[in-house]
Amino acid sequence: MFSGTFTALVTPMSNGEIDCDALRELVEWQIAEGITGVVPCGTTGEACTLSDEETALVVRTVVEQTKKRVPVIGGAGSNNTIKAVKLSRIVAEAGADALLHVTPYYNKPNVEGLLAHYRQITEAVDLPVIAYNVPGRTGCDTLPSTVAALAENPRVVAIKEATGSLARGAAVINAVPKDFSVLSGDDFSAMPLVAMGGHGVISVITNIIPKEFGQIMSMTEKGDLKGARALHYKYLRLLELLFEDANPIPVKAAVAMMGYCKNEIRLPLLPLEGALLEEIRAEMTKLGLVK
């Protein structure tokens, strides 16, 4: 079972290329801060702008740096099932421990098509698969009954539930077997989801505060809701600021402020600047994250 706090890693870049040295440094710091695992090549890692060769490079670099100290869940999603299978093989060959697969975006498959998509992936690659439901980005919503059907596939072991709806999260938890992991894909609702029986989070903000957000998850799981709430509200304003523009624009700027990468991002996204950048800097200074 996958449980705990996993970071959806940003992908450091320099002059249009993957900055492997910065990526290694970021991963090493994440491990030192106690993160449960790392997720390269997801939404936060700008996966949709990476070539196949770059995907392999990023995952391989992360795998080499972790040295099996924490699991690596490689993003391999595509709305083209053939491409998703190809990426799965690439990520598996790069050494990932599991695959993250977003629901097919734009195509709007029905339930049967969605199940067939995941079935082809799991038949092609012998790794556990975490499904990723984020209808706000994909236009494809994996309903609780569909998640339950996915859970019948022994290789689909978890879901990253990113609707942000606690009612939906509770319905998913109630619909799946106890050994099927329900991970939050929404930092705002991660704490209450875990309190309701969820198993953890694949997080954006842990690029900046891995130890602290991990403490929120751990406290919640252990029933220390008072302590978890205190930390949750301490970092709430920073969390709000990180989602005032499209992810990963603000979080990449924040990671750059901490010195772990450049504030460089690929089109069609542009690097953060202006008032929001300064608000994030001020809040991070207030929290002692930057000087």
N, C-alpha and C positions, 0 to 999 in steps of 0.2 A: 504494500500500500504506500502511495505517495502522500506524505503529510509534512507539514512544517511551512517554512517561509522560503520561497524561491524567488530569485531576482530575474526579471525579464531584462536582460542586459542591453544597454545601449551599445551601438557599434562604433567605436572610435574611428575617425577618419582624418586624413591629413592630405591636402592637395588632391582630393578625389580618390585616394586609395585607402584601403583598410590599414589602420595603424595597429599592427600586431603588438608592438611593444607596449602601447597604451592599454590595449585590451588585456594583456598579461598582467599588467600592474593593477588594473581594475579588478580582475578576477582574484588576484592574490589578496587584495584588500578586503574583498567580499568574504573570502574564506576566513581571514583573520578576525573579521567582525562577527563570525559565527553563523553565517547564512547556511540554510539547509542544503540548497542546491542552486544551480544557475541555468538560465534558459536563453541561449543565444539564438539569434535569427528569428525572433518573434516580431510582433508589431513594433515594440519599443526598439528593436534592433534594425528597423528599416528593411525587413526581409524582402518586401516587394520591390525594392530597388537593387537588390544584390543579384549578381550573376550566379550561375551554378558554381563556378570556380570560386567565387568569393564566399558563397555559403559554405563550401567545403573548407576553405581557409579559416573562416571564423570559427566553425565548430571544431576543427582540428586544433587550432590554437588554444581554445578554451579547454578541450580535453587534455592536451599536453600540460597545461598550466595547473589544472586541478589535481592531476596525478592520482585520480580515483579517491581523493579526499571527500568530495561531494559529488552527487550525481549531476550529470549534464543532460538536460532535456532539449534536444535540438528541434527548432522550428523547421517544418518541412511542408507547410501547407500550400495548397494551390486550389483554384476553382476548376482546374483541368485535372481530372483523375489520373491521366497518364503522366502529367507533370508531377503530381503529388507522389506517385509511385517512384518516379525517377529521383526526386528530391529526397525521398525516404531512404533510398539506397545510397545516395551520396552522403547523407547525414549519418547513416549507419556505418558506412565505410570510414568516415572520419572519426568514429569511436564513441558516438553518443550512447547514453544508457537508455534513452527513451525518446519518443517522437511527440511533438506537439502539432496537431493538425486542426487548423481552423475549418469551420464549415465552409463549403464552396460558396463564394461570394458572387454576386451578379447573376449567376445562372438561375437561382431560385429553385433548387431541386425539391421534389416532393419527398415524403418520408422514405419511400422505397428506394429512390435514387440516392438519398443521403446514406442509408444503410449500406447500399451497394458500393458507394464511394469508400466508406471505411473498410468494408469487407475486402475490396481489392487491395487496399494498402496493407492490411494485416496479413493477407495471404502472400504478399510479395516480400515482406521484411519481418524478420523474427525479432522484433523489439516491442515492448509495451507502448501503447499509444494513449495519449491524453487528448481527448476531443476538446475543442475550444469553441464555445458559443458566445459570440459577440454580435448580436443582430444589428446593433447600432452602426456597425461598420460593414456588415456583410449582406444585410437584407434577407438573411436566412436564419430563422429562429428554431433551435432544437428544443422542442417542448419536453416536459418531464417524461411523458410516455415514450417519446423517441429516445431519450437518454436511457430509460429502462431497457428498451430494445437493444440499444448499442451495448449496454452492460452484459448482454447475453453472449457477446463475442468475447472470448476469454483474453484476447489481446488488447481490447479496449478497457483500460483499467481505471480511468479517471476522467473527469471533465473539469475544464476551466470555465466556470460559470460567470460570465461578465455582463449580465443584464443589469446588475446593480439593484435588482428587486429582491427584497428579503422574502416576499411571498413566493417568488419563483424559486429562490434558493431552498426554502423549506420544502417545497413540493418536490424538487429534485432529490433532496436528501431522503425524503419519505418514499421515493419511487425506486431507489436503487438498492442493491444488496449492501450489507454492512461492510464488505471488503472492497467496495468500489469507492474511490476517493472523490470527494466533491471539494474542489479548490476554488476559492474566490479569484476572479479576474478583475475585481473592482476594489481598489484600496479603501474607498469610503465605507463599503459595507462588509469588509473582511472580518472585522471584529465581531459584529453580531452574527455573521454567518457561522463562524467557528463556535460561538456561544450556542447556536442552534444545532450543532452537531457536524458542521463542516470540518474539513481536515487541514485547512491551511490556505495559503495564498500564493499566486504567481503575481508578483508586485512590481509596480513602476517605482514607487518612492524608495524602495530598498536600494536603488542605485545610489541614494544619498544617505539614507539612515538604515542600513541593514540590521545593525544590532538593536536599535530602538524599536523598529517595527517588528522585528522578531520577538522582542520582549512583550509587545502588545499581544501577539498571537499566543505566546507561551503562557502569559498570565491568564488570558481568556480561557485557554484549554484547561488550566488548573483551577479555574473558578475564582481567580482574583480579579473580579470585575472592577473593583474600585481602583486598583492599580492600573489596569488596562485602560479604563476610561480616562484617568489622569494623563497618561501618555498620549492617548488618542487625541484628546483636545489640545494638548501641547503642540502637536504637529499638524493640527487640522488646517490652520491657515496656509501653511506651506503646501499641504496637499491640494487645497483649493486653487492655489496659484499655479500648481503644476498642470492643472487641467483647464486653465483659461484659454489655452490655445491647443491645437491638435497635438496629441502625443505622437512622437517624442520631442517635439520642438522645445518645450520648457525644461523637461528633465535633462535633455542633452546640454542645454545652457547651464543648468545647475551643476551637472557633473563637471563641466568645463571650469566653472568657478572654483571647484574643489581641486582642480589640477590633474584630473584623471583622463581628460581628453580635450581636444579643441572643440570650440563651438562651431562645428562644421556639420552640415546636414545636406542630404541630396534632394534635388528638385523631384517632385513639385513642391516640397517643403523648403522653407527659407529659415536661416538662423534667427533666433529670437533677438530682438533689439527693442529699444525704446522703454516705455513706462513699465511694462510687465517685467522686463529683464531687471530693472532697478528695484521693483517691488520684491522679486524673488531674492535678489542680492540682500536687500534690507532685512527680509525675514530670516534668511540663512545666517546673516550676521548676528541678528538678535538671538538666534538659537545656538550660536557658537560654532556653526558649521564652517564658516569662512571668517576671515579677519577683515 
